[in-house]
Amino acid sequence: MAKQFKPETLCVQAGWTPKKGEPRVLPIYQSTTFKYDTSEQMARLFDLEDSGYFYTRLQNPTNDAVAAKIAALEGGVAAMLTSSGQAANFYAIFNICQAGDHFVCSSTIYGGTFNLFGVTMKKLGVDVTFVNPDAPEEEISAAFRPNTKALFGETISNPTLEVLDIEKFARIAHKHGVPLIVDNTFPTPINCRPFEWGADIVVHSTTKYMDGHATSVGGAIVDSGNFDWDAHADKFPGLCTPDESYHGLTYTKAFGKLAYITKATAQLMRDLGSIQSPQNAFLLNLGLETLHLRMPQHCGNAQKVAEYLSKNDKVAWVNYCGLPDNKYYELAQKYMPGGSCGVISFGLKGGREVSIKFMDSLKLAAIVTHVADARTCVLHPASHTHRQLSDEQLLEAGIRPDLIRFSVGIENADDIIADIEQALNA
Ligand SMILES: Cc1ncc(COP(=O)(O)O)c(C=O)c1O
């Protein structure tokens, strides 16, 4: 289906293709387990000699249908759903990095990911070096070591809204024989498909636009199937040498282009178990069915709100890559010509206290931790999502103390602007 159809059709139809007499709508396989006729049939599944379902911690038909839809939308060969975006990012790195390994990461990423990589993964012995994504190639290259196993960045960073130069990052990663992993949560594959620009693995917090209705926390990892693990076998023993927990099976030999996702499923999900519930996958699928309709509305509304804010004299600064004077306008036009995302950031004259007063005066836009919801919502990262970061770390991550993150929903743009106006006047 992936090659035949355009994204709009994939959003609605990919993943679940019912056969005669089967439900038209993707069913929720609310079953932990699956039945077999002989002990031998089940044993072959445990040895990865046959494909089939046996236990939902590893695979579930509802989840697999939704994963297949996301893989089709991104143009990848396979995907795996996880219980959250955090789990997706953890698995994406841990699938190829073990204690003693290192990876390089853009410093402008979501605060939760920054913490996961910079603190928690370090405790597991996986080291990270954060780099300024706008630095010249040689400077980013200098962060690589012999034990570096991946390069990581966000297409549009949350909440600083910097646009990643994906081709530059892919060049650097491939020069060092490692894959580029891109968190494509904010643009979604409707606005950007990182594989087309050289990324190897894509991750998502499906909690955001993909679900779109703020009902279900979830994540996804998508593999392009393009990275040649065997060409760098010394770096990736987990994929290119026998796995003792599967009787000496070697993932690249047994599964070819599906090696990375199969290992993530058969080994990491088996052992760590952060599976997405089939109920959540069902809700995610409903969200995906309208993703192609919602994204243009988010982007169109955000453009109008950004233009309004940039003309208002109470506003100190506006950051939205759809504004022609934005630092990332050219990159956004290159990678996301049809629109970027619905998230804007700005600061008010008078600084932090005025920004907080403004947020408290909003009536339509709600103060929530969430972002990328159908409903307009707002957050002050320095007081909320990033409060664990010191001022120094905040600035390192490009977050000003007065930064308001404004996630423009799919309501009428005039109503959103009227709400902002009354709050500015309050
Ligand atoms: C870009 C990005 N990646 C990952 C995450 C983590 O996702 P989740 O909240 O689903 O665990 C977030 C959450 O805001 C995010 O914005």
The ligand as a Tripos MOL2 file, in Angstrom:
@<TRIPOS>MOLECULE
LIG
   16    16     1     0     0
SMALL
NO_CHARGES

@<TRIPOS>ATOM
      1 C1          9.5690   15.9040   20.4280 C.3       1 LIG1
      2 C2          9.1640   14.9990   21.5420 C.ar      1 LIG1
      3 N1          9.7030   13.7710   21.6340 N.ar      1 LIG1
      4 C3          9.3490   12.9290   22.6360 C.ar      1 LIG1
      5 C4          8.4600   13.2890   23.6040 C.ar      1 LIG1
      6 C5          8.1050   12.3240   24.6950 C.3       1 LIG1
      7 O1          6.8860   11.7590   24.3580 O.3       1 LIG1
      8 P1          5.8350   11.1620   25.4310 P.3       1 LIG1
      9 O2          5.3180   12.3040   26.2320 O.co2     1 LIG1
     10 O3          4.8090   10.5210   24.5600 O.co2     1 LIG1
     11 O4          6.5700   10.1700   26.2660 O.co2     1 LIG1
     12 C6          7.8640   14.5540   23.5380 C.ar      1 LIG1
     13 C7          6.8830   14.9650   24.5590 C.2       1 LIG1
     14 O5          6.4670   16.1200   24.6210 O.2       1 LIG1
     15 C8          8.2310   15.4340   22.4820 C.ar      1 LIG1
     16 O6          7.6970   16.6620   22.3670 O.3       1 LIG1
@<TRIPOS>BOND
     1     1     2 1
     2     2     3 ar
     3     2    15 ar
     4     3     4 ar
     5     4     5 ar
     6     5     6 1
     7     5    12 ar
     8     6     7 1
     9     7     8 1
    10     8     9 2
    11     8    10 1
    12     8    11 1
    13    12    13 1
    14    12    15 ar
    15    13    14 2
    16    15    16 1
@<TRIPOS>SUBSTRUCTURE
     1 LIG1         1 GROUP 0 **** ****
